[in-house]
C-alpha cells in the first residue's frame, strides 16, 4: 500500500468517528491492518485541512498529542464543543468514549 492510499484510508476511517466519541492512532492503524503504523496515522492526519475530524483522534492514553498541529487550545475546544471533557490535555472518560473501528466497523 502506498502512502497516498494509506492516507486516504486513514481519512475514510476518521470521517466515521461519531461526534462526541474519540479514537486512537493505534486503533486506526490496527483496523487498517498495519498495527505498527500508529505514527503514520498521525502523519496522515497532519495533512488534513480541516475537512477531516482529526481532533477526534488522540493517543492510546487519551492525550491530545496532536495539540500543536491544531495551534494552541483549538483541539481541546473542538472536543469540548462535542461534549467531550478534557482535563490537563487528556480526555476524561477516555474508555467510555473510545470508538474502536475493529468493533464499530465489524461486518
Secondary structure, DSSP 4 states (H G I P E B T S, - for coil): --HHHHHHHHHHHHHTSPTT-BEEHHHHHHHTT-TT-HHHHHHHHHT--SSS-GGGEE-TTSB-TTHHHH-TTHHHHHHHHTT--EETTEETTHHHHB--HHHHT--
